[in-house]
Amino acid sequence: MAQSIFRRIRSLDLEEQILNGGALIALVGVFLPWTGGYMLGSDVISHSGFGFYTSLIGIAIFIINLFVLLITLSPLSGGPSIIRKNIKEQVRLFCGIQSTVLVLAALSVLMKVTLQFSRMEIRFGVIVTLVGCAAVMLESLLRMQEQRKSDVHDFFHHKEEAPIQTIERPGPPPPPPPSPEEHRIHP
C-alpha cells in the first residue's frame, strides 16, 4: 500500500510535488533548533519551534502545514477529499501566507531575544521553516493563477459542435448594366 501511495505522489505534476515538499520541509523545520546558546549563565540550551517563547507559533505553523499536506495526501491514500476542488488553491494560498507570516513573527521574537542576551543566537531551523512556508505560498499562488487562467479559457472557448451548414440559394440575377449615356457635342 505504501508503494502505491509513493507511486501516486510521484505521478503528481511538478508544481504539486514542490508545494507538498515545501509543506514537508516546513514540518521538519519546526523540529529543528530555532535558537540556542547560553542564557543567563546556564549551560548550552537549544530550542526547537515547539519550545522557548515561540512554542505557540511553532505549533500553529506545524498544524497549518500538516493541513496543507493532508489536502493532497488524503485523496491519494483513498480517503475523503478534505475541501472542495474549486477552492483548494485558495485555501492553500491562505495557509501558505498565514504560515509565512507566523514564521516571520517568530523570527522577530527570536531576534529580540538574541539582541537582549548576547550569547543567544538564531539557528537554522527557523530559516528551513521559512523556506518551506515560502515555497508553499509561492507554488500555491502560481497554481491559483494557472487555475484562473484555465477557468477563463474554458469560459470563452467552448467546444465547437458540428458547424451549421447553410444552403445557399441562388438569388435573383443581378440587373443588367446600364446603357452608356450619350453626350451631344455642340459644333
Phi, psi and omega per residue, in radians:
M1 nan -0.697 -3.129
A2 -1.127 -0.619 3.124
Q3 -1.160 -0.629 3.138
S4 -1.206 -0.617 3.089
I5 -1.167 -0.762 3.113
F6 -1.122 -0.627 3.102
R7 -1.159 -0.678 3.105
R8 -1.191 -0.643 3.097
I9 -1.141 -0.723 3.108
R10 -1.182 -0.408 3.141
S11 -1.440 -0.149 3.084
L12 -1.161 2.735 3.098
D13 -1.223 2.859 -2.994
L14 -1.072 -0.699 -3.125
E15 -1.108 -0.698 3.121
E16 -1.157 -0.669 3.104
Q17 -1.161 -0.707 3.116
I18 -1.138 -0.741 -3.140
L19 -1.070 -0.837 -3.140
N20 -1.234 -0.565 3.045
G21 -1.135 -0.684 3.074
G22 -1.104 -0.704 3.097
A23 -1.137 -0.674 3.113
L24 -1.183 -0.692 3.082
I25 -1.100 -0.714 3.108
A26 -1.135 -0.654 3.092
L27 -1.108 -0.765 3.131
V28 -1.191 -0.656 -3.123
G29 -1.090 -0.473 3.111
V30 -1.183 -0.521 3.134
F31 -1.415 -0.335 -3.131
L32 -1.346 2.824 -3.121
P33 -1.184 2.275 3.111
W34 -1.686 -0.589 3.136
T35 -2.558 2.745 3.130
G36 -2.925 2.994 3.124
G37 2.296 -2.741 -3.136
Y38 -1.854 2.293 3.141
M39 -2.161 1.966 3.099
L40 0.936 0.867 3.054
G41 1.304 0.259 -3.139
S42 -1.502 3.097 3.031
D43 -1.226 3.088 3.129
V44 -1.140 2.220 3.107
I45 -2.098 2.670 3.092
S46 -2.506 2.293 -3.111
H47 -2.152 2.410 3.057
S48 -1.552 -2.955 3.112
G49 -1.192 -0.281 -3.139
F50 -1.623 0.015 -3.123
G51 -2.194 -3.129 3.066
F52 1.208 -2.662 -3.094
Y53 -1.355 -0.251 -3.042
T54 -1.819 0.375 -3.047
S55 -1.135 -0.718 -3.139
L56 -1.156 -0.688 3.098
I57 -1.150 -0.716 3.113
G58 -1.094 -0.699 3.101
I59 -1.136 -0.737 3.132
A60 -1.119 -0.736 3.115
I61 -1.102 -0.725 3.124
F62 -1.077 -0.812 -3.110
I63 -1.147 -0.737 -3.126
I64 -1.105 -0.807 -3.120
N65 -1.260 -0.502 3.023
L66 -1.146 -0.685 3.089
F67 -1.114 -0.741 3.111
V68 -1.073 -0.705 3.134
L69 -1.201 -0.662 -3.135
L70 -1.237 -0.412 3.086
I71 -1.028 -0.628 3.132
T72 -1.577 -0.746 -3.009
L73 -1.269 -0.510 -3.118
S74 -1.104 -0.882 3.092
P75 -1.177 -0.540 3.141
L76 -1.198 -0.537 -3.134
S77 -1.550 0.092 3.108
G78 1.638 0.074 3.131
G79 -1.484 -3.084 -3.132
P80 -1.330 2.745 3.047
S81 -1.332 2.248 -3.042
I82 -1.270 -0.717 3.123
I83 -2.288 2.866 -3.137
R84 -1.165 2.632 -3.067
K85 -1.168 -0.566 -3.061
N86 -1.313 -0.308 3.114
I87 -1.988 0.169 -3.072
K88 -1.066 -0.782 -3.089
E89 -1.214 -0.612 3.112
Q90 -1.166 -0.705 3.130
V91 -1.150 -0.742 3.105
R92 -1.091 -0.722 3.121
L93 -1.111 -0.764 3.119
F94 -1.064 -0.785 3.139
C95 -1.146 -0.674 3.111
G96 -1.130 -0.751 3.107
I97 -1.133 -0.765 -3.107
Q98 -1.111 -0.769 -3.129
S99 -1.218 -0.592 3.087
T100 -1.153 -0.734 3.103
V101 -1.125 -0.674 3.116
L102 -1.153 -0.667 3.094
V103 -1.144 -0.704 3.097
L104 -1.135 -0.621 3.074
A105 -1.148 -0.749 3.105
A106 -1.126 -0.675 3.112
L107 -1.110 -0.672 3.111
S108 -1.185 -0.643 3.076
V109 -1.123 -0.769 -3.137
L110 -1.153 -0.622 3.100
M111 -1.143 -0.698 3.110
K112 -1.107 -0.734 3.136
V113 -1.151 -0.738 -3.128
T114 -1.220 -0.428 3.053
L115 -1.332 -0.535 3.116
Q116 -1.342 -0.657 -3.138
F117 -1.970 1.926 -2.993
S118 -1.178 -0.350 -3.104
R119 -1.714 0.179 3.052
M120 -1.748 2.602 3.128
E121 -2.513 2.740 3.103
I122 -1.499 2.342 -3.105
R123 -1.778 3.133 -2.995
F124 -1.287 -0.306 -3.063
G125 -1.102 -0.672 -3.138
V126 -1.220 -0.569 3.107
I127 -1.241 -0.698 3.089
V128 -1.079 -0.745 3.118
T129 -1.121 -0.714 3.122
L130 -1.111 -0.723 3.115
V131 -1.122 -0.752 3.118
G132 -1.106 -0.766 3.132
C133 -1.166 -0.659 3.105
A134 -1.159 -0.651 3.088
A135 -1.113 -0.726 3.099
V136 -1.085 -0.778 -3.101
M137 -1.129 -0.842 -3.081
L138 -1.193 -0.740 3.135
E139 -1.183 -0.647 3.100
S140 -1.211 -0.578 3.053
L141 -1.131 -0.767 3.111
L142 -1.118 -0.720 3.133
R143 -1.180 -0.625 3.111
M144 -1.176 -0.716 3.091
Q145 -1.113 -0.691 3.098
E146 -1.130 -0.678 3.116
Q147 -1.151 -0.736 3.094
R148 -1.084 -0.727 3.133
K149 -1.083 -0.761 -3.141
S150 -1.215 -0.582 3.080
D151 -1.123 -0.749 3.115
V152 -1.163 -0.716 3.126
H153 -1.094 -0.743 3.125
D154 -1.162 -0.583 -3.121
F155 -1.196 -0.713 -3.053
F156 -1.647 -0.275 -3.122
H157 -2.050 1.585 3.128
H158 -1.411 2.708 3.064
K159 -1.168 2.304 -3.125
E160 -1.358 2.222 3.037
E161 -1.487 -3.125 3.140
A162 -1.022 2.304 -3.090
P163 -1.103 2.489 3.128
I164 -1.331 2.154 -3.131
Q165 -1.625 2.260 3.102
T166 -1.860 2.442 3.101
I167 -1.635 2.118 -3.135
E168 -1.527 2.107 3.096
R169 -1.693 2.390 -3.133
P170 -1.208 2.301 3.123
G171 -1.452 -3.066 3.103
P172 -1.131 2.621 -3.136
P173 -1.137 2.646 -3.135
P174 -1.150 2.647 3.136
P175 -1.167 2.692 -3.135
P176 -1.183 2.663 -3.130
P177 -1.147 2.596 -3.141
P178 -1.174 2.648 3.126
S179 -1.293 2.628 -3.125
P180 -1.134 2.572 -3.139
E181 -1.416 2.544 3.099
E182 -1.754 2.276 3.116
H183 -1.960 2.327 3.126
R184 -1.463 2.441 3.072
I185 -1.801 2.221 -3.141
H186 -1.641 2.198 3.099
P187 -1.438 nan nan
